[in-house]
Structure formats: structure tokens, C-alpha cells
């Protein structure tokens, strides 16, 4: 589950942060994120905890080297953006 959670966190961050000069693809990116959110709505608590841990690891890894501010923001608030009010940043409230 750890590898899947990390892959999903990175994929969503990439879709959110990648500059796309082609408007057609931007619409597809939004649809892809909406579909992912629909599937994640059914995630178990265990799966959500795995995603939160993966988002936190991605945030910490991004801080090393030359951090990209847009990725730091996405990783820092991944769970809150995906699951809403039950989360503050990547912590359950």
C-alpha cells in the first residue's frame, strides 16, 4: 500500500503543478483529478493514513535539494485538498 500511496500522491502533484500550454490537456487534467477524487472518496481509514504518510514523505523529500514551491504547497496540503474538512494539511482533525 505504501508504494501505491506514494505513486498516487506524486501523480496528483504532477498533474496539479505541471505547466501545460495546451488548453485541451488542461481540461483532461481536471477531469483526471476529479476521477481520482471520486475513487478516493471510498478510501478506507487505513488507505487515508497511508496517503497522509506518503504526502508527508513527499513534502519532506521535496525540501531537500532545490525545492519547487508549487510542489511544496501541494504536498503540504495534499490530504486537506483531497478530503476536505476532516484534514488540516496532512493531519486528521
N, C-alpha and C positions, 0 to 999 in steps of 0.2 A: 504494500500500500504506500510505503514511503516514496518509492520511485514514481509511482503514478501521480501522487500528490505533487511532487516536485515538478514533474513534466507539465502538469496542468497549470500550476502557478506560473511557470516560465512562459507557457504558451499564451496565457491570458495577458501577461505583462507585455509580451512581444506584440500582440495584436493591439493593445492599448497604446503602445509607445512608438510603434514603427511609423515613420513618416511615409505617407502614400500619396504621391502626386496625382494618382488616378482616382477620381471620384467614384468610379464604378466599384473599385476594390474596397473603398471606404465603406460603402453600403453593405458589401458582403462581410466585411469585418464586424460591423454592428450586428448583422444577423447571426454571425457565428457566436459572438459574445452572448446574445440573447438566448441562443440554443443551449450554450453551456450553462447559463444561469438556470434555465428550465430544468436541465438534468440535475444540477447541483441542489435544486430545491428539495430533492428527495434524498439528499445525503444523510447518512446516519450520524449520530454524535461522534462516533469513532472516526468516521471519514472526515468530519469537520475538524476534529482535533489534529488529524494528520495533515490536512490542508493548512491549518493555522501554523503548525510547526514548520511546514515547508515554506510558507510565506516568510516566516521569521528567519529561517536559514538563508533564503534568497536575499532578504534585506541585509543581513549581516555580511554575506558574500559580496554584495554589491558595494558595500562600504570600503572594501579593500581595493587597492589599485586606484584607478581613476573612476570614481563613481559617476553614474549618469543620473542627474537629479530627477528626471521623469520616471526612471525605473525605481529609484529610492521611494518616491511618493507612492507608486503603485504597490510595491512590495510592503511598504509600511502600513497600508490601509486595505490590503487585499481582502481580508475576511469581512471587514465592515462594508466594503463596496459590494461584495458578492452576497452577503447575508443580512445586511442592514442593522437595525437597532439592537439586536441581540449581541452585537460585537462592537467593541471600541478598538479601533486599529485591528490588531490580530489577537485580541484577548476577548474571551466571552465575558459579558457583563451580567 
